[in-house]
Amino acid sequence: MNDIVLSIMVLGALALLGGAWLALKRGDRKRAILMAILAVVIGANVAILSLPAPMGGAEARAASPSGPSRP
């Protein structure tokens, strides 16, 4: 499910960049800049969300060689 969301976000960012180029071509510089900034923000979110999560807490205890520890 996460892969689908990330793919849609990338497609949206690409569409925003295309729209920014068209807006710039028509002379609407302010809208083009805002669309490009939004595409960069979406790209940064995709990069952050695609990083692997650090292993800690319950995952680390379950993956330890001695098995889950009970206090």
C-alpha positions as a Markdown table, in Angstrom:
| # | Residue | x | y | z |
|---|---|---|---|---|
| 1 | Met | 0.0 | 0.0 | 0.0 |
| 2 | Asn | 2.8 | 2.4 | 0.8 |
| 3 | Asp | 4.4 | 1.8 | -2.6 |
| 4 | Ile | 1.2 | 2.9 | -4.3 |
| 5 | Val | 1.0 | 6.1 | -2.3 |
| 6 | Leu | 4.6 | 7.0 | -3.0 |
| 7 | Ser | 4.1 | 6.3 | -6.7 |
| 8 | Ile | 1.1 | 8.6 | -6.8 |
| 9 | Met | 3.1 | 11.3 | -5.0 |
| 10 | Val | 5.9 | 11.1 | -7.5 |
| 11 | Leu | 3.4 | 11.3 | -10.4 |
| 12 | Gly | 1.8 | 14.3 | -8.8 |
| 13 | Ala | 5.2 | 16.0 | -8.4 |
| 14 | Leu | 6.0 | 15.4 | -12.0 |
| 15 | Ala | 2.6 | 16.8 | -13.0 |
| 16 | Leu | 3.3 | 19.9 | -10.9 |
| 17 | Leu | 6.6 | 20.4 | -12.6 |
| 18 | Gly | 5.0 | 20.1 | -16.0 |
| 19 | Gly | 2.3 | 22.6 | -14.9 |
| 20 | Ala | 4.9 | 24.9 | -13.6 |
| 21 | Trp | 6.7 | 24.8 | -16.9 |
| 22 | Leu | 3.5 | 25.6 | -18.7 |
| 23 | Ala | 2.6 | 28.4 | -16.3 |
| 24 | Leu | 6.1 | 29.9 | -16.8 |
| 25 | Lys | 5.7 | 29.7 | -20.5 |
| 26 | Arg | 2.4 | 31.6 | -20.3 |
| 27 | Gly | 4.0 | 34.3 | -18.1 |
| 28 | Asp | 2.5 | 33.4 | -14.8 |
| 29 | Arg | 5.8 | 33.4 | -12.9 |
| 30 | Lys | 4.4 | 33.4 | -9.3 |
| 31 | Arg | 2.2 | 30.3 | -9.9 |
| 32 | Ala | 5.1 | 28.5 | -11.6 |
| 33 | Ile | 7.4 | 29.1 | -8.7 |
| 34 | Leu | 4.8 | 28.0 | -6.2 |
| 35 | Met | 4.1 | 24.8 | -8.2 |
| 36 | Ala | 7.8 | 24.1 | -8.4 |
| 37 | Ile | 8.3 | 24.6 | -4.7 |
| 38 | Leu | 5.4 | 22.2 | -4.0 |
| 39 | Ala | 6.9 | 19.6 | -6.3 |
| 40 | Val | 10.2 | 19.8 | -4.3 |
| 41 | Val | 8.4 | 19.5 | -1.0 |
| 42 | Ile | 6.5 | 16.4 | -2.3 |
| 43 | Gly | 9.8 | 15.0 | -3.6 |
| 44 | Ala | 11.4 | 15.5 | -0.1 |
| 45 | Asn | 8.4 | 13.7 | 1.5 |
| 46 | Val | 8.8 | 10.8 | -0.9 |
| 47 | Ala | 12.5 | 10.6 | 0.0 |
| 48 | Ile | 11.8 | 10.7 | 3.7 |
| 49 | Leu | 9.0 | 8.1 | 3.6 |
| 50 | Ser | 11.1 | 5.7 | 1.4 |
| 51 | Leu | 13.9 | 5.5 | 4.0 |
| 52 | Pro | 13.9 | 2.3 | 6.1 |
| 53 | Ala | 12.6 | 2.7 | 9.6 |
| 54 | Pro | 15.2 | 2.4 | 12.4 |
| 55 | Met | 15.0 | -0.8 | 14.4 |
| 56 | Gly | 14.1 | -0.1 | 18.0 |
| 57 | Gly | 11.6 | -0.8 | 20.7 |
| 58 | Ala | 9.5 | -3.9 | 20.1 |
| 59 | Glu | 11.1 | -4.8 | 16.8 |
| 60 | Ala | 14.5 | -4.9 | 18.3 |
| 61 | Arg | 13.4 | -7.1 | 21.2 |
| 62 | Ala | 11.6 | -9.5 | 18.9 |
| 63 | Ala | 14.6 | -9.8 | 16.6 |
| 64 | Ser | 17.2 | -10.4 | 19.3 |
| 65 | Pro | 18.9 | -13.8 | 19.3 |
| 66 | Ser | 17.5 | -14.7 | 22.7 |
| 67 | Gly | 13.9 | -14.0 | 21.6 |
| 68 | Pro | 11.5 | -11.5 | 23.2 |
| 69 | Ser | 12.4 | -10.6 | 26.7 |
| 70 | Arg | 9.9 | -10.3 | 29.4 |
| 71 | Pro | 10.4 | -8.0 | 32.3 |
